[in-house]
Amino acid sequence: MILFPLTFISNAFVPIHTMPEVLKNIAEWNPVSALVESARQLFGNTNPEFPPPSAWTLQNPYITIFIGIALMLLIFVPLCIRKFASISSR
């Protein structure tokens, strides 16, 4: 449910350089934008007509994705282990 609205404020549907400044700043740091940018780079679908991205997250989308995965694992693995331990001790 969180991911769905984030896709509309990303570069998945509209190029970032055409957005208003406020939305542009949000879209540049949106993790969905990094995911879309990394998929476009992997499949060779980058558009040379668009200006290069200015945010670090879009210049290094692979690193951004791996940092996001690591953060989610660091947060949710201990929570899942704790929940499993409390359920299995009943």
Secondary structure in CASP SS format (residue, H / E / C, confidence):
PFRMAT SS
TARGET T0000
AUTHOR 0000-0000-0000
METHOD secondary structure of the structure
MODEL  1
M C 1.00
I C 1.00
L H 1.00
F H 1.00
P H 1.00
L H 1.00
T H 1.00
F H 1.00
I C 1.00
S C 1.00
N C 1.00
A C 1.00
F C 1.00
V C 1.00
P C 1.00
I H 1.00
H H 1.00
T H 1.00
M C 1.00
P C 1.00
E H 1.00
V H 1.00
L H 1.00
K H 1.00
N H 1.00
I H 1.00
A H 1.00
E H 1.00
W C 1.00
N C 1.00
P H 1.00
V H 1.00
S H 1.00
A H 1.00
L H 1.00
V H 1.00
E H 1.00
S H 1.00
A H 1.00
R H 1.00
Q H 1.00
L H 1.00
F C 1.00
G C 1.00
N C 1.00
T C 1.00
N C 1.00
P C 1.00
E C 1.00
F C 1.00
P C 1.00
P C 1.00
P C 1.00
S C 1.00
A C 1.00
W H 1.00
T H 1.00
L H 1.00
Q H 1.00
N C 1.00
P H 1.00
Y H 1.00
I H 1.00
T H 1.00
I H 1.00
F H 1.00
I H 1.00
G H 1.00
I H 1.00
A H 1.00
L H 1.00
M H 1.00
L H 1.00
L H 1.00
I H 1.00
F H 1.00
V H 1.00
P H 1.00
L H 1.00
C H 1.00
I H 1.00
R H 1.00
K H 1.00
F H 1.00
A H 1.00
S H 1.00
I H 1.00
S H 1.00
S C 1.00
R C 1.00
END
